[in-house]
Amino acid sequence: MDISVFLYNFATVNEYYYYGVAAAIYIALCWTFVAVRWFHTCQQPKEHRAAIWPDRKLQCIIYMMPTFLLPYAIEPSDPSAWLMYKSYFPACYYFYSATLLLCFFGSLRQWGQWKTVSWIGAIITSLTMAPLVLNAWVPDGFMTEGAISLWSNVVMVVSVVMMVYAVLAMWQVWQWMKQARDDNFSNPDDFPMQYASRVWLAPVIFTPMLWPAYLLDSPALRAVSDMILSVCTVLMLLHVLPIWRRVAIVTALDDDHADTIDDTDADDHREDLIAQTAIEIEAYVRDGQAYLDPHLKIDDVADHCRLGRTYVSLTFQRRFGSFSAYVNNLRLTHYDQYQASHPAETKESAAIASGFSSYNAYYRAQQKLKK
């Protein structure tokens, strides 16, 4: 027999074997992600998990969900298992991506209302997938052809809804990124700009790996997508390990820059307003020790002064250099005074008592202001 004919026949007969292997690799790497993510953490996150790793537990839960896909890895030729498997990705991945974005960055921004939205999405996704999972795990299945056709439409609708949810999450993270660029935060730890810029487009990146196999009903395309997603899982694991993520979280914002306003034609009234705003800023931030709030934002100062953010930002630019420079200078002075009066305190506790989120943040602020 011609070798090419033999290889073709072998590949044709065993195609489902390859589909199962691809699914098994994907599931196994998801389990690996959970194991490493759960146990591999350095000392600082162990002490401050809620603040530094708000999405850690949620990531582990999400990456355990592919366990329900085992029937397809075991018997990829089973129609019930295939229906569940191909539906899982468009129905769930947009929800997963959006929820992780809002959980991590929303927790940092203290936007608790996103938890309610995420719970609603979780309920919708769970109710959508539950019949398909049960149908795949029960021998010979229980869904009729009519039910399968109906539920395929349900999966399509829910997937589109979750896409909208993902777009909303990307838009929200983009807004937070814009605020971070605009010198809104006094502590670089308050928003991990570098990490956000790398992951906020995840739903868009995943799209070519989620829809083609479902729309074309193609196990072969699904197998190829599984291998790509497996690589993405490994890359994500490497990216979120503490030694990597902590660098992203404590990386200072690139450059301090406040809103710029053309001041060539500024009138006396504006200058008087800026002078008055500077007095109110010092009364609130310096004299009122608002700088001790590690999450102090320029928006907070604007709200206190009851002035537009534009004038407050311009005042910082003209009178104090920049918002973060002014606030962190006050914190550095407070740190020195605190250490002098509390010699028994550790550097970490002195930094936290001075308005820094950690000693690492204190050190970075000190080095940045020396330049």
C-alpha positions as CSV (number, residue, x, y, z in Angstrom):
1,M,0.0,0.0,0.0
2,D,1.2,3.5,-0.8
3,I,2.5,5.2,2.3
4,S,0.6,8.4,1.5
5,V,-2.7,6.4,1.3
6,F,-1.9,4.7,4.6
7,L,-1.3,8.0,6.4
8,Y,-4.5,9.5,4.9
9,N,-6.5,6.5,6.1
10,F,-4.9,6.5,9.5
11,A,-5.6,10.2,9.9
12,T,-9.2,9.9,8.7
13,V,-9.9,6.9,11.0
14,N,-8.3,8.5,14.0
15,E,-9.4,12.2,13.6
16,Y,-11.5,12.1,16.7
17,Y,-8.5,10.8,18.6
18,Y,-6.7,14.0,17.8
19,Y,-9.7,16.1,18.8
20,G,-9.8,14.4,22.2
21,V,-6.1,14.9,22.7
22,A,-6.3,18.6,21.9
23,A,-9.2,18.9,24.4
24,A,-7.3,17.0,27.0
25,I,-4.2,19.2,26.7
26,Y,-6.4,22.3,27.1
27,I,-8.1,20.9,30.2
28,A,-4.8,19.7,31.7
29,L,-3.2,23.1,31.2
30,C,-6.2,24.8,32.9
31,W,-5.7,22.4,35.9
32,T,-2.0,23.3,35.9
33,F,-2.9,27.0,35.9
34,V,-5.1,26.5,39.0
35,A,-2.5,24.5,40.9
36,V,0.3,27.0,40.3
37,R,-1.9,30.0,40.7
38,W,-3.3,28.8,44.0
39,F,0.0,27.8,45.7
40,H,2.7,29.9,44.0
41,T,2.6,33.3,45.8
42,C,5.2,35.4,47.5
43,Q,5.1,36.7,51.1
44,Q,3.6,40.1,50.5
45,P,0.5,38.8,48.6
46,K,0.0,36.3,51.4
47,E,-0.3,39.1,53.8
48,H,-2.4,41.4,51.6
49,R,-4.2,39.1,49.2
50,A,-7.4,41.0,49.1
51,A,-5.7,44.2,47.9
52,I,-3.0,42.8,45.7
53,W,-4.6,39.8,44.1
54,P,-8.3,40.5,44.2
55,D,-9.0,38.1,41.2
56,R,-6.8,35.2,42.4
57,K,-9.6,32.9,43.7
58,L,-11.9,33.9,40.9
59,Q,-9.2,32.9,38.4
60,C,-8.8,29.5,40.0
61,I,-12.6,28.9,39.9
62,I,-12.8,30.0,36.2
63,Y,-9.9,27.8,35.2
64,M,-11.5,24.8,36.9
65,M,-14.6,25.1,34.9
66,P,-13.2,23.2,31.9
67,T,-13.4,20.1,34.1
68,F,-17.0,19.8,33.0
69,L,-15.7,19.3,29.4
70,L,-14.1,15.9,30.2
71,P,-16.7,13.9,28.4
72,Y,-15.6,15.4,25.1
73,A,-11.9,14.7,25.9
74,I,-12.8,11.1,26.7
75,E,-15.2,10.5,23.8
76,P,-15.0,13.3,21.2
77,S,-17.2,11.4,18.8
78,D,-20.2,11.6,21.1
79,P,-22.7,14.2,19.7
80,S,-23.8,15.3,23.2
81,A,-20.3,15.9,24.3
82,W,-19.5,17.8,21.2
83,L,-22.6,20.0,21.5
84,M,-21.5,20.9,25.1
85,Y,-17.9,21.4,24.1
86,K,-18.5,23.7,21.1
87,S,-21.1,25.8,23.0
88,Y,-18.8,26.3,26.1
89,F,-16.4,28.7,24.5
90,P,-18.6,31.4,23.0
91,A,-21.1,31.2,25.9
92,C,-18.5,31.3,28.7
93,Y,-15.3,32.9,27.5
94,Y,-16.6,36.4,27.1
95,F,-18.2,36.2,30.5
96,Y,-14.9,35.0,32.0
97,S,-12.8,37.7,30.4
98,A,-15.2,40.5,31.4
99,T,-15.6,39.3,34.9
100,L,-11.9,39.0,35.5
101,L,-11.3,42.5,34.1
102,L,-14.0,44.0,36.3
103,C,-13.0,42.0,39.3
104,F,-9.4,42.9,39.3
105,F,-9.5,46.5,38.1
106,G,-12.9,47.1,39.7
107,S,-11.6,46.0,43.1
108,L,-8.6,48.3,42.8
109,R,-11.0,51.1,41.9
110,Q,-13.4,50.1,44.7
111,W,-16.3,49.8,42.3
112,G,-18.4,47.2,44.2
113,Q,-21.4,47.5,41.9
114,W,-19.6,45.4,39.3
115,K,-20.0,42.4,41.6
116,T,-23.7,42.5,41.0
117,V,-23.4,42.6,37.3
118,S,-20.9,39.7,37.4
119,W,-23.3,37.6,39.5
120,I,-26.1,38.2,37.0
121,G,-23.8,37.2,34.2
122,A,-22.7,34.1,36.2
123,I,-26.3,33.0,36.7
124,I,-27.2,33.5,33.0
125,T,-24.1,31.6,31.8
126,S,-24.7,28.7,34.3
127,L,-28.3,28.3,33.4
128,T,-27.3,28.2,29.7
129,M,-24.6,25.6,30.1
130,A,-26.3,23.4,32.8
131,P,-28.6,21.4,30.4
132,L,-25.7,20.9,27.9
133,V,-23.4,19.7,30.6
134,L,-26.0,17.3,32.1
135,N,-26.8,16.0,28.6
136,A,-23.1,15.3,28.0
137,W,-22.5,13.6,31.3
138,V,-25.6,11.4,31.3
139,P,-25.1,8.3,29.3
140,D,-26.8,8.5,25.9
141,G,-28.0,12.0,26.7
142,F,-31.6,13.2,27.3
143,M,-32.1,16.2,25.0
144,T,-34.3,15.6,21.9
145,E,-33.4,17.1,18.5
146,G,-36.0,19.8,19.0
147,A,-34.5,20.7,22.4
148,I,-31.0,20.7,20.9
149,S,-32.1,23.1,18.2
150,L,-33.8,25.4,20.7
151,W,-30.8,25.4,23.0
152,S,-28.4,26.1,20.2
153,N,-30.3,29.4,19.7
154,V,-30.2,30.1,23.4
155,V,-26.4,29.6,23.4
156,M,-26.2,32.0,20.4
157,V,-28.3,34.7,22.2
158,V,-26.4,34.4,25.5
159,S,-23.1,34.5,23.7
160,V,-24.0,37.8,22.1
161,V,-25.2,39.2,25.4
162,M,-21.9,38.1,27.0
163,M,-20.0,39.8,24.1
164,V,-21.8,43.1,25.0
165,Y,-20.8,42.5,28.6
166,A,-17.2,42.1,27.5
167,V,-17.3,45.3,25.5
168,L,-18.7,47.1,28.6
169,A,-15.8,45.7,30.7
170,M,-13.2,46.8,28.1
171,W,-14.7,50.2,27.9
172,Q,-14.7,50.6,31.7
173,V,-11.1,49.5,32.0
174,W,-10.2,51.9,29.2
175,Q,-11.8,54.7,31.1
176,W,-9.8,53.8,34.2
177,M,-6.6,53.6,32.1
178,K,-7.3,57.2,30.8
179,Q,-7.7,58.4,34.4
180,A,-4.4,56.7,35.4
181,R,-2.6,58.4,32.5
182,D,-4.0,61.8,33.6
183,D,-2.1,61.9,36.9
184,N,-5.3,61.0,38.8
185,F,-3.6,58.7,41.3
186,S,-1.1,59.6,44.0
187,N,0.1,56.0,44.4
188,P,1.2,53.9,41.4
189,D,-0.1,50.8,43.2
190,D,-3.7,52.1,42.9
191,F,-3.9,51.1,39.2
192,P,-1.5,48.7,37.5
193,M,-1.3,50.5,34.2
194,Q,1.2,48.2,32.5
195,Y,-0.9,45.1,33.3
196,A,-4.1,46.8,32.2
197,S,-2.7,47.7,28.8
198,R,-1.8,44.1,28.2
199,V,-5.0,42.4,29.1
200,W,-7.9,44.8,28.5
201,L,-8.3,43.6,24.9
202,A,-8.5,39.9,25.9
203,P,-12.1,39.4,24.6
204,V,-11.2,40.7,21.2
205,I,-8.1,38.5,21.0
206,F,-10.1,35.4,22.0
207,T,-12.9,36.0,19.5
208,P,-11.2,34.1,16.5
209,M,-10.8,31.1,18.8
210,L,-14.4,31.0,20.0
211,W,-16.8,31.4,17.1
212,P,-15.5,29.6,14.0
213,A,-15.8,26.1,15.4
214,Y,-19.3,26.8,16.8
215,L,-20.7,28.4,13.7
216,L,-19.2,25.9,11.3
217,D,-19.8,22.9,13.6
218,S,-16.1,21.9,13.0
219,P,-14.3,19.7,15.6
220,A,-11.1,20.2,13.5
221,L,-11.3,24.0,14.0
222,R,-12.1,23.5,17.6
223,A,-8.9,21.3,18.0
224,V,-6.8,24.0,16.5
225,S,-8.4,26.7,18.7
226,D,-7.8,24.4,21.7
227,M,-4.1,24.3,21.0
228,I,-3.9,28.1,20.6
229,L,-5.9,28.6,23.9
230,S,-3.5,26.2,25.6
231,V,-0.6,28.4,24.6
232,C,-2.5,31.4,25.8
233,T,-3.1,29.7,29.1
234,V,0.6,29.1,29.6
235,L,1.4,32.7,28.7
236,M,-1.3,34.0,31.1
237,L,0.1,31.8,33.9
238,L,3.6,33.2,33.3
239,H,2.2,36.7,33.3
240,V,0.3,36.5,36.5
241,L,2.9,34.7,38.7
242,P,3.7,37.0,41.6
243,I,7.2,37.8,40.4
244,W,5.7,39.1,37.1
245,R,2.4,40.6,38.3
246,R,4.0,42.4,41.2
247,V,6.3,44.2,38.8
248,A,3.2,45.3,36.9
249,I,1.4,46.4,40.0
250,V,4.1,48.5,41.6
251,T,5.4,50.0,38.3
252,A,5.0,53.7,38.6
253,L,3.0,55.5,36.0
254,D,5.2,56.4,33.1
255,D,5.3,60.2,33.5
256,D,3.5,62.7,35.7
257,H,1.4,64.9,33.5
258,A,-1.6,66.9,34.4
259,D,-4.2,68.4,32.1
260,T,-2.6,71.1,30.0
261,I,-4.4,74.3,29.3
262,D,-3.2,77.1,27.2
263,D,-2.5,79.8,29.7
264,T,-1.2,82.5,27.3
265,D,-4.5,84.3,27.5
266,A,-5.4,83.6,31.1
267,D,-7.0,86.6,32.7
268,D,-6.6,87.9,36.2
269,H,-9.8,86.2,37.4
270,R,-8.3,82.8,36.4
271,E,-5.0,83.6,38.2
272,D,-6.9,84.6,41.3
273,L,-8.9,81.4,41.2
274,I,-5.7,79.4,40.8
275,A,-4.2,81.2,43.8
276,Q,-7.3,80.5,45.9
277,T,-7.4,76.9,44.7
278,A,-3.8,76.5,45.8
279,I,-4.7,77.7,49.3
280,E,-7.6,75.3,49.5
281,I,-5.4,72.4,48.2
282,E,-2.8,73.0,50.9
283,A,-5.4,73.3,53.6
284,Y,-7.0,70.0,52.6
285,V,-4.0,67.9,51.4
286,R,-1.2,69.2,53.7
287,D,-2.9,70.7,56.7
288,G,-5.7,68.3,56.8
289,Q,-3.3,65.4,56.1
290,A,-5.3,64.1,53.3
291,Y,-2.1,62.8,51.9
292,L,-2.2,60.0,54.4
293,D,-4.9,58.4,52.4
294,P,-3.0,55.9,50.2
295,H,-5.8,56.0,47.6
296,L,-6.0,59.8,47.4
297,K,-6.9,60.9,43.9
298,I,-7.0,64.3,42.2
299,D,-10.7,63.9,41.8
300,D,-11.0,63.7,45.6
301,V,-9.2,67.1,45.9
302,A,-11.5,68.6,43.2
303,D,-14.6,67.4,45.0
304,H,-13.3,68.8,48.3
305,C,-12.5,72.2,46.8
306,R,-15.9,72.1,44.9
307,L,-14.1,73.2,41.7
308,G,-13.7,71.8,38.3
309,R,-11.0,69.2,37.9
310,T,-9.4,71.3,35.2
311,Y,-8.6,74.2,37.5
312,V,-7.4,71.8,40.2
313,S,-5.1,70.0,37.8
314,L,-3.8,73.3,36.4
315,T,-3.2,74.6,39.9
316,F,-1.0,71.5,40.7
317,Q,0.8,72.0,37.4
318,R,1.6,75.7,38.0
319,R,2.1,75.8,41.8
320,F,3.2,72.3,42.9
321,G,4.8,70.6,39.9
322,S,2.3,67.8,39.7
323,F,-0.3,66.1,41.9
324,S,1.6,63.0,42.6
325,A,4.9,64.9,43.2
326,Y,3.2,67.2,45.7
327,V,1.4,64.5,47.6
328,N,4.4,62.1,47.7
329,N,6.7,64.9,48.9
330,L,4.4,65.4,51.8
331,R,4.4,61.6,52.4
332,L,8.2,61.4,52.3
333,T,8.5,64.2,54.9
334,H,5.9,62.5,57.1
335,Y,7.9,59.2,56.7
336,D,11.1,60.8,58.0
337,Q,9.2,62.4,60.9
338,Y,7.4,59.2,61.7
339,Q,10.6,57.1,61.8
340,A,12.3,59.6,64.0
341,S,9.4,59.5,66.6
342,H,8.8,55.8,66.2
343,P,12.3,54.2,66.0
344,A,10.9,50.7,66.8
345,E,8.6,50.6,63.8
346,T,9.6,48.8,60.7
347,K,10.1,50.6,57.4
348,E,7.0,48.9,56.0
349,S,4.8,50.1,58.8
350,A,6.3,53.6,58.6
351,A,5.6,53.8,54.9
352,I,2.0,52.7,55.4
353,A,1.5,55.2,58.2
354,S,2.8,57.9,55.9
355,G,0.3,57.3,53.1
356,F,2.2,54.9,51.0
357,S,0.6,51.5,50.1
358,S,3.9,49.7,50.9
359,Y,7.6,50.3,51.5
360,N,8.2,49.5,47.9
361,A,5.8,52.4,46.9
362,Y,7.8,54.6,49.3
363,Y,11.1,53.6,47.7
364,R,9.8,54.2,44.2
365,A,8.4,57.6,45.0
366,Q,11.7,58.6,46.7
367,Q,13.7,57.5,43.7
368,K,11.4,59.2,41.2
369,L,11.4,62.5,43.0
370,K,15.2,62.5,43.2
371,K,15.4,62.6,39.4
